[in-house]
Amino acid sequence: MTAERKGWWIGGGVALLLLSGVVGLAVSTGPVRGAVSTYHRLLDAANRQDVAAAVRLCSARYLAGHTLVASDEGGIIGLPRNIHKNFQAWREGAEVWLCPSNRLGPVYRLVREEGDWKFDGPVGLLGSGGEMTPMSEDGLPPLKDAGSGS
């Protein structure tokens, strides 16, 4: 084997290795990217007060407990309307959780339903140091026990 041919084989191997790394990264981050895209489309629908579009982006579970109505002040009642440039999104099992603020504040769940990502409502509040306070089914943080001193 000539040196030139050997160089082509090594270059091809390196290119194949790099390509497999890029494909692996794209596949592993796909769910989070898909969920963030859905969240952005939901923000757009809420800011335009397009209730029909917002309904299509919400999960059946969320819609069973919430009626989407345009607000007189703008937006759609109960839906978020913004996202910070330093937002955080991550996989939590089969779900994707997203904190749209600057890493502190509400955390929303997005679930895979009917082949697409859907907004499923708040799951908790992200505090300093990454501490997560879960929300109850009514969307409120649990009350602290007054007798425990905390």
C-alpha positions as CSV (number, residue, x, y, z in Angstrom):
1,M,0.0,0.0,0.0
2,T,1.4,3.4,-1.0
3,A,1.7,6.2,1.5
4,E,-0.8,8.2,-0.5
5,R,-3.4,5.4,-0.3
6,K,-2.7,4.9,3.4
7,G,-3.3,8.6,4.0
8,W,-6.7,8.4,2.2
9,W,-7.7,5.4,4.4
10,I,-6.7,7.3,7.6
11,G,-8.5,10.5,6.4
12,G,-11.6,8.5,5.5
13,G,-11.6,6.8,8.9
14,V,-11.2,10.1,10.8
15,A,-14.0,11.6,8.7
16,L,-16.3,8.6,9.4
17,L,-15.5,8.9,13.1
18,L,-16.4,12.6,13.2
19,L,-19.6,12.0,11.2
20,S,-20.7,9.3,13.5
21,G,-20.1,11.7,16.5
22,V,-22.2,14.5,14.9
23,V,-25.0,12.0,14.1
24,G,-24.9,10.7,17.6
25,L,-25.1,14.2,19.1
26,A,-28.0,15.1,16.8
27,V,-29.9,12.0,17.8
28,S,-29.3,12.3,21.5
29,T,-30.3,16.0,21.6
30,G,-33.3,15.6,19.2
31,P,-36.0,15.3,21.9
32,V,-34.9,18.5,23.7
33,R,-34.6,20.4,20.4
34,G,-38.1,19.2,19.4
35,A,-39.6,20.2,22.7
36,V,-38.0,23.6,22.7
37,S,-39.3,24.2,19.1
38,T,-42.8,23.3,20.4
39,Y,-42.4,25.7,23.3
40,H,-41.4,28.5,20.9
41,R,-44.4,27.8,18.7
42,L,-46.6,27.9,21.8
43,L,-45.1,31.3,22.8
44,D,-45.8,32.6,19.3
45,A,-49.4,31.4,19.4
46,A,-50.0,32.8,22.9
47,N,-48.5,36.2,22.0
48,R,-50.7,36.3,18.8
49,Q,-53.7,35.1,20.9
50,D,-54.2,32.3,18.5
51,V,-56.1,29.9,20.7
52,A,-56.7,27.3,18.0
53,A,-52.9,27.0,17.4
54,A,-52.2,26.9,21.1
55,V,-54.7,24.1,21.6
56,R,-52.9,22.0,18.9
57,L,-49.6,22.5,20.9
58,C,-51.0,21.4,24.3
59,S,-51.3,17.8,25.6
60,A,-54.7,16.2,26.1
61,R,-54.0,16.0,29.8
62,Y,-53.3,19.7,30.0
63,L,-56.4,20.6,27.9
64,A,-58.6,18.3,30.1
65,G,-57.9,20.6,33.1
66,H,-57.5,24.0,31.4
67,T,-59.7,26.0,29.0
68,L,-57.6,28.3,26.8
69,V,-59.0,31.8,26.6
70,A,-57.5,34.9,25.1
71,S,-56.7,37.5,27.8
72,D,-57.8,41.1,27.5
73,E,-54.3,42.2,28.4
74,G,-52.7,40.0,25.7
75,G,-51.6,36.4,25.5
76,I,-53.7,33.4,26.5
77,I,-54.6,32.9,30.1
78,G,-52.5,30.3,31.8
79,L,-49.8,30.0,29.1
80,P,-46.3,31.4,29.3
81,R,-45.4,34.3,27.0
82,N,-41.6,34.6,27.1
83,I,-38.3,32.8,27.2
84,H,-34.9,34.1,28.5
85,K,-31.8,33.7,26.3
86,N,-30.3,31.7,29.2
87,F,-33.2,29.2,29.5
88,Q,-32.6,25.6,30.5
89,A,-34.1,22.5,29.0
90,W,-33.3,18.8,29.9
91,R,-34.6,15.3,29.5
92,E,-36.5,13.9,32.5
93,G,-37.2,10.3,31.5
94,A,-39.4,10.4,28.4
95,E,-40.3,14.0,29.1
96,V,-38.5,17.2,28.5
97,W,-38.5,19.9,31.2
98,L,-37.9,23.5,30.4
99,C,-37.2,26.5,32.7
100,P,-37.8,29.6,30.4
101,S,-36.3,32.1,32.8
102,N,-32.6,32.7,33.7
103,R,-32.3,29.3,35.4
104,L,-34.6,30.3,38.2
105,G,-38.4,30.1,38.2
106,P,-41.2,27.9,36.7
107,V,-40.4,24.6,35.0
108,Y,-42.7,23.3,32.3
109,R,-43.2,19.8,31.1
110,L,-43.4,18.8,27.5
111,V,-44.5,15.3,26.5
112,R,-44.5,13.3,23.3
113,E,-48.0,12.8,22.1
114,E,-49.4,11.9,18.7
115,G,-45.8,11.9,17.3
116,D,-45.1,15.5,18.4
117,W,-44.0,17.4,21.5
118,K,-46.9,18.9,23.4
119,F,-47.0,21.5,26.3
120,D,-48.2,19.7,29.5
121,G,-48.0,22.5,32.0
122,P,-45.9,23.4,35.0
123,V,-44.1,20.8,37.1
124,G,-42.2,22.9,39.6
125,L,-40.1,25.8,40.5
126,L,-36.4,25.8,40.0
127,G,-34.5,27.5,42.8
128,S,-30.9,28.6,43.4
129,G,-28.4,25.8,43.2
130,G,-30.8,23.8,40.9
131,E,-33.1,22.9,43.7
132,M,-36.5,21.8,42.3
133,T,-39.7,22.4,44.2
134,P,-42.4,20.2,42.7
135,M,-45.9,21.7,42.0
136,S,-49.1,19.9,43.0
137,E,-51.8,19.0,40.4
138,D,-53.4,22.4,40.9
139,G,-50.2,24.1,39.7
140,L,-49.2,25.5,43.0
141,P,-46.1,24.7,45.1
142,P,-46.8,22.5,48.1
143,L,-47.4,24.3,51.4
144,K,-44.6,24.0,53.9
145,D,-45.6,22.5,57.2
146,A,-45.9,25.4,59.6
147,G,-45.1,23.2,62.6
148,S,-41.8,21.9,61.1
149,G,-40.0,25.2,61.4
150,S,-39.0,25.2,57.8
